[in-house]
């Protein structure tokens, strides 16, 4: 019985390969924009919102501090979508759903 020695593989390559084989790579890419929310929308909006999740169909769920901001952000949705979708190589967010923070 002879064992073939394999060269070490970077852990990032192993994880990327696993995610790709399981069909999870797109979901991971979608979730990256949750953490990036403040840098994508700016300080003022980030101060009154929190990105919560992204659904598989590309709807981002965002918690908002109060009704006034929820109304304002709903009107700004097209502009926010352009900012969020301006990152190349990331699956597009098609809609933002705002909900009142509890």
DOLUM-25918 format. One record per atom (N, C-alpha, C): residue number from 0; x, y, z. Coordinates in pm, 1 decimal, m for minus. Layout:
<atoms>
ATOM   pos         c1         c2         c3
ATOM   NUM          X          Y          Z
...
</atoms>
This chain:
<atoms>
ATOM   pos         c1         c2         c3
ATOM     0       84.6     m116.7        0.0
ATOM     0        0.0        0.0        0.0
ATOM     0       90.0      124.1        0.0
ATOM     1       77.4      202.3     m104.3
ATOM     1      157.8      323.8     m111.8
ATOM     1       67.2      444.7     m105.8
ATOM     2      108.2      538.1      m25.1
ATOM     2       32.4      662.9      m12.9
ATOM     2       96.2      768.9      m98.8
ATOM     3       13.9      836.2     m175.4
ATOM     3       64.5      948.1     m253.1
ATOM     3       65.7     1071.1     m164.1
ATOM     4      176.3     1141.2     m165.5
ATOM     4      183.0     1264.6      m88.9
ATOM     4      122.9     1377.2     m171.9
ATOM     5       35.7     1449.9     m110.3
ATOM     5      m27.4     1562.6     m178.0
ATOM     5       29.0     1692.7     m121.6
ATOM     6       37.3     1788.2     m207.8
ATOM     6       82.2     1919.1     m164.1
ATOM     6      m28.7     1984.6      m82.5
ATOM     7        8.6     2063.7       15.7
ATOM     7      m92.8     2137.1       92.5
ATOM     7     m170.3     2232.5        1.7
ATOM     8     m295.7     2246.5       31.5
ATOM     8     m383.4     2335.6      m44.3
ATOM     8     m429.6     2446.0       50.8
ATOM     9     m425.7     2572.5        7.5
ATOM     9     m474.1     2680.5       94.1
ATOM     9     m618.6     2655.1      137.6
ATOM    10     m646.2     2681.2      264.6
ATOM    10     m778.9     2654.9      320.9
ATOM    10     m887.5     2732.3      245.6
ATOM    11     m854.8     2851.9      199.0
ATOM    11     m951.8     2930.6      121.7
ATOM    11     m994.1     2858.6       m5.1
ATOM    12     m899.3     2790.2      m69.8
ATOM    12     m931.8     2713.8     m190.8
ATOM    12    m1022.2     2595.3     m158.0
ATOM    13     m995.7     2531.8      m44.4
ATOM    13    m1077.2     2417.0       m2.5
ATOM    13    m1220.5     2461.9       25.6
ATOM    14    m1234.2     2572.0      101.4
ATOM    14    m1367.4     2622.7      135.5
ATOM    14    m1441.3     2668.9        9.9
ATOM    15    m1372.5     2742.1      m77.6
ATOM    15    m1435.7     2788.0     m202.2
ATOM    15    m1485.2     2670.7     m286.2
ATOM    16    m1401.8     2567.5     m296.4
ATOM    16    m1440.9     2449.0     m372.2
ATOM    16    m1561.6     2380.1     m311.6
ATOM    17    m1562.4     2368.3     m179.5
ATOM    17    m1675.2     2306.4     m109.7
ATOM    17    m1803.9     2385.1     m135.3
ATOM    18    m1797.1     2518.9     m119.1
ATOM    18    m1916.1     2601.7     m140.1
ATOM    18    m1967.1     2591.5     m283.1
ATOM    19    m1875.0     2588.5     m378.1
ATOM    19    m1914.6     2576.2     m518.4
ATOM    19    m1982.4     2441.5     m544.2
ATOM    20    m1924.9     2334.2     m491.0
ATOM    20    m1983.9     2200.8     m512.5
ATOM    20    m2121.6     2188.9     m449.1
ATOM    21    m2142.3     2255.3     m338.3
ATOM    21    m2271.1     2248.6     m268.2
ATOM    21    m2372.1     2351.8     m318.5
ATOM    22    m2331.1     2434.4     m412.4
ATOM    22    m2421.8     2535.5     m465.4
ATOM    22    m2444.4     2651.7     m370.4
ATOM    23    m2350.9     2676.6     m280.0
ATOM    23    m2367.7     2781.1     m179.9
ATOM    23    m2287.0     2907.1     m208.8
ATOM    24    m2205.1     2905.7     m310.3
ATOM    24    m2116.8     3019.1     m338.6
ATOM    24    m2195.6     3148.1     m361.7
ATOM    25    m2306.0     3140.3     m435.6
ATOM    25    m2386.4     3259.3     m463.1
ATOM    25    m2443.9     3316.6     m334.1
ATOM    26    m2491.4     3230.8     m245.0
ATOM    26    m2549.1     3277.5     m118.3
ATOM    26    m2443.0     3346.6      m32.2
ATOM    27    m2321.9     3292.4      m32.3
ATOM    27    m2213.9     3354.8       43.9
ATOM    27    m2182.9     3492.2      m14.6
ATOM    28    m2178.0     3501.6     m146.2
ATOM    28    m2153.8     3631.4     m209.9
ATOM    28    m2264.9     3730.6     m177.0
ATOM    29    m2388.4     3683.2     m176.1
ATOM    29    m2499.7     3770.8     m141.0
ATOM    29    m2486.3     3820.7        2.5
ATOM    30    m2445.7     3733.9       92.3
ATOM    30    m2437.0     3772.1      233.1
ATOM    30    m2322.9     3869.2      260.4
ATOM    31    m2223.8     3873.7      173.7
ATOM    31    m2112.8     3967.6      192.6
ATOM    31    m2161.1     4111.9      191.6
ATOM    32    m2268.3     4138.2      120.1
ATOM    32    m2316.4     4276.1      112.5
ATOM    32    m2385.3     4319.2      241.7
ATOM    33    m2418.1     4227.8      330.0
ATOM    33    m2475.2     4264.2      459.8
ATOM    33    m2370.2     4340.2      540.4
ATOM    34    m2251.7     4283.8      547.1
ATOM    34    m2143.1     4346.9      621.2
ATOM    34    m2099.7     4478.3      555.4
ATOM    35    m2109.1     4485.7      423.7
ATOM    35    m2065.4     4604.6      350.2
ATOM    35    m2169.9     4716.2      348.9
ATOM    36    m2289.5     4693.2      401.6
ATOM    36    m2398.9     4789.9      396.7
ATOM    36    m2354.9     4931.6      435.3
ATOM    37    m2289.7     4953.4      550.1
ATOM    37    m2253.2     5091.3      587.1
ATOM    37    m2164.2     5160.9      483.9
ATOM    38    m2069.4     5090.4      428.3
ATOM    38    m1981.3     5153.1      330.4
ATOM    38    m2051.6     5177.0      196.8
ATOM    39    m2156.6     5103.6      169.2
ATOM    39    m2229.0     5118.7       43.1
ATOM    39    m2331.2     5232.6       47.0
ATOM    40    m2392.1     5255.6      164.2
ATOM    40    m2499.7     5354.8      171.6
ATOM    40    m2459.2     5484.1      241.3
ATOM    41    m2344.1     5485.6      306.5
ATOM    41    m2296.7     5606.6      373.1
ATOM    41    m2332.2     5610.5      520.8
ATOM    42    m2263.0     5700.5      590.4
ATOM    42    m2275.6     5710.7      736.9
ATOM    42    m2415.6     5744.6      783.8
ATOM    43    m2477.9     5843.0      719.1
ATOM    43    m2608.6     5890.1      765.7
ATOM    43    m2713.8     5779.2      760.4
ATOM    44    m2721.0     5708.0      650.5
ATOM    44    m2819.5     5600.0      638.3
ATOM    44    m2779.8     5481.6      726.3
ATOM    45    m2651.7     5451.1      731.9
ATOM    45    m2605.0     5339.1      815.3
ATOM    45    m2635.3     5363.3      963.0
ATOM    46    m2638.7     5490.8     1004.4
ATOM    46    m2665.2     5523.2     1144.5
ATOM    46    m2808.1     5491.1     1186.7
ATOM    47    m2900.4     5484.7     1090.7
ATOM    47    m3041.4     5462.4     1123.9
ATOM    47    m3094.6     5330.1     1069.6
ATOM    48    m3005.9     5247.3     1015.3
ATOM    48    m3047.1     5119.2      957.5
ATOM    48    m2950.1     5009.1      996.1
ATOM    49    m2993.6     4887.1      976.9
ATOM    49    m2908.9     4768.3      990.5
ATOM    49    m2951.1     4667.9      884.5
ATOM    50    m2855.2     4624.4      803.3
ATOM    50    m2885.5     4519.7      705.9
ATOM    50    m2897.2     4388.8      782.3
ATOM    51    m3008.0     4318.2      763.9
ATOM    51    m3033.7     4196.2      839.9
ATOM    51    m3003.3     4068.6      761.8
ATOM    52    m3049.7     4065.1      636.2
ATOM    52    m3034.3     3941.4      559.4
ATOM    52    m3056.7     3968.7      411.5
ATOM    53    m3029.3     3865.6      332.3
ATOM    53    m3059.5     3867.7      189.4
ATOM    53    m3125.7     3734.5      156.8
ATOM    54    m3241.4     3740.2       93.4
ATOM    54    m3311.7     3617.5       57.2
ATOM    54    m3247.9     3556.6      m67.6
ATOM    55    m3270.4     3428.6      m93.0
ATOM    55    m3213.4     3365.3     m212.1
ATOM    55    m3253.9     3433.0     m343.1
ATOM    56    m3371.6     3497.5     m345.3
ATOM    56    m3415.5     3563.3     m469.5
ATOM    56    m3360.1     3704.8     m484.2
ATOM    57    m3275.8     3749.6     m388.5
ATOM    57    m3210.8     3879.5     m401.2
ATOM    57    m3282.4     3995.2     m335.3
ATOM    58    m3364.9     3968.6     m235.8
ATOM    58    m3429.4     4075.6     m159.6
ATOM    58    m3349.2     4098.8      m32.5
ATOM    59    m3304.3     4221.6      m14.5
ATOM    59    m3229.8     4256.9      106.9
ATOM    59    m3328.9     4306.8      210.6
ATOM    60    m3316.5     4257.4      332.4
ATOM    60    m3402.3     4299.6      442.8
ATOM    60    m3321.0     4394.3      530.8
ATOM    61    m3376.9     4513.7      554.3
ATOM    61    m3307.0     4617.9      629.2
ATOM    61    m3398.0     4668.7      741.0
ATOM    62    m3344.9     4670.6      863.5
ATOM    62    m3418.4     4726.6      976.8
ATOM    62    m3395.1     4877.2      980.3
ATOM    63    m3501.3     4952.4     1009.5
ATOM    63    m3496.4     5098.4     1012.7
ATOM    63    m3543.6     5145.8     1149.9
ATOM    64    m3481.3     5252.4     1202.1
ATOM    64    m3511.1     5302.9     1336.0
ATOM    64    m3653.0     5355.0     1354.4
ATOM    65    m3707.8     5424.9     1254.9
ATOM    65    m3840.8     5482.8     1274.1
ATOM    65    m3915.7     5494.0     1141.5
ATOM    66    m4043.3     5525.7     1153.0
ATOM    66    m4130.0     5533.0     1034.7
ATOM    66    m4087.1     5641.8      936.9
ATOM    67    m4041.5     5754.1      988.6
ATOM    67    m3998.6     5862.6      900.6
ATOM    67    m3884.5     5819.3      808.7
ATOM    68    m3785.0     5754.0      867.2
ATOM    68    m3674.0     5704.8      785.6
ATOM    68    m3720.3     5593.8      691.5
ATOM    69    m3812.8     5512.3      736.0
ATOM    69    m3861.0     5404.3      649.3
ATOM    69    m3926.6     5462.3      524.0
ATOM    70    m4003.9     5567.7      541.0
ATOM    70    m4067.9     5633.5      427.2
ATOM    70    m3963.0     5694.1      334.0
ATOM    71    m3867.8     5765.2      393.0
ATOM    71    m3762.4     5829.5      313.3
ATOM    71    m3681.2     5725.7      235.2
ATOM    72    m3642.6     5618.0      300.3
ATOM    72    m3561.1     5515.4      235.2
ATOM    72    m3639.5     5440.4      127.4
ATOM    73    m3768.6     5423.6      147.6
ATOM    73    m3851.0     5359.0       44.2
ATOM    73    m3848.5     5440.4      m84.3
ATOM    74    m3852.4     5571.7      m70.0
ATOM    74    m3844.7     5659.5     m187.0
ATOM    74    m3705.5     5650.8     m250.6
ATOM    75    m3603.7     5631.5     m168.5
ATOM    75    m3465.6     5625.2     m216.4
ATOM    75    m3423.5     5487.1     m266.1
ATOM    76    m3514.4     5390.0     m263.3
ATOM    76    m3478.0     5251.9     m297.8
ATOM    76    m3403.1     5238.9     m430.6
ATOM    77    m3446.5     5302.7     m539.6
ATOM    77    m3371.0     5287.8     m664.8
ATOM    77    m3225.3     5333.7     m651.5
ATOM    78    m3204.9     5443.6     m581.1
ATOM    78    m3068.7     5495.4     m560.5
ATOM    78    m2986.4     5399.2     m473.6
ATOM    79    m3047.9     5346.0     m370.7
ATOM    79    m2979.4     5250.4     m282.7
ATOM    79    m2944.2     5121.8     m357.2
ATOM    80    m3034.5     5077.0     m443.5
ATOM    80    m3005.8     4956.9     m523.2
ATOM    80    m2886.4     4978.9     m615.5
ATOM    81    m2878.0     5097.8     m674.0
ATOM    81    m2761.8     5127.5     m759.0
ATOM    81    m2632.4     5122.7     m677.0
ATOM    82    m2635.1     5177.4     m556.7
ATOM    82    m2516.3     5177.1     m471.1
ATOM    82    m2478.2     5035.1     m431.4
ATOM    83    m2575.9     4957.2     m392.0
ATOM    83    m2551.4     4819.7     m348.0
ATOM    83    m2504.9     4732.3     m463.4
ATOM    84    m2563.0     4752.2     m580.1
ATOM    84    m2529.5     4668.4     m695.2
ATOM    84    m2409.5     4720.2     m774.5
ATOM    85    m2345.6     4823.8     m723.4
ATOM    85    m2229.8     4879.2     m791.4
ATOM    85    m2102.9     4797.4     m772.6
ATOM    86    m2109.0     4691.8     m692.7
ATOM    86    m1992.3     4607.2     m668.0
ATOM    86    m1990.8     4495.6     m771.2
ATOM    87    m1888.4     4495.5     m852.2
ATOM    87    m1878.0     4397.7     m960.3
ATOM    87    m1854.4     4256.9     m906.0
ATOM    88    m1917.0     4158.6     m970.1
ATOM    88    m1895.1     4019.2     m935.4
ATOM    88    m1984.6     3966.4     m825.1
ATOM    89    m2066.7     4050.1     m767.7
ATOM    89    m2157.4     4007.7     m660.8
ATOM    89    m2296.8     3992.0     m719.2
ATOM    90    m2370.1     3886.4     m680.0
ATOM    90    m2506.4     3870.8     m730.0
ATOM    90    m2590.4     3995.1     m698.8
ATOM    91    m2673.2     4033.4     m791.5
ATOM    91    m2751.9     4156.4     m777.5
ATOM    91    m2859.1     4143.7     m669.8
ATOM    92    m2880.3     4255.7     m601.3
ATOM    92    m2993.4     4269.3     m510.0
ATOM    92    m3104.4     4332.1     m593.2
ATOM    93    m3220.7     4269.4     m595.4
ATOM    93    m3327.3     4317.7     m682.8
ATOM    93    m3427.9     4406.3     m610.8
ATOM    94    m3431.9     4397.6     m477.5
ATOM    94    m3531.8     4472.6     m400.9
ATOM    94    m3479.2     4490.6     m259.1
ATOM    95    m3519.9     4599.7     m195.8
ATOM    95    m3487.4     4620.6      m54.1
ATOM    95    m3619.1     4626.2       21.1
ATOM    96    m3631.5     4543.2      123.4
ATOM    96    m3752.3     4543.8      206.5
ATOM    96    m3715.9     4606.2      341.3
ATOM    97    m3778.9     4716.3      373.5
ATOM    97    m3752.2     4786.1      497.9
ATOM    97    m3852.5     4741.9      602.6
ATOM    98    m3803.5     4721.4      724.0
ATOM    98    m3893.7     4686.0      833.7
ATOM    98    m3853.7     4766.7      956.5
ATOM    99    m3951.3     4800.3     1037.4
ATOM    99    m3927.2     4878.1     1156.9
ATOM    99    m3848.6     4795.4     1258.3
ATOM   100    m3741.5     4854.9     1309.1
ATOM   100    m3659.8     4786.4     1412.0
ATOM   100    m3741.3     4776.5     1539.4
ATOM   101    m3732.5     4660.6     1601.4
ATOM   101    m3808.6     4638.3     1726.6
ATOM   101    m3716.4     4642.0     1844.6
</atoms>
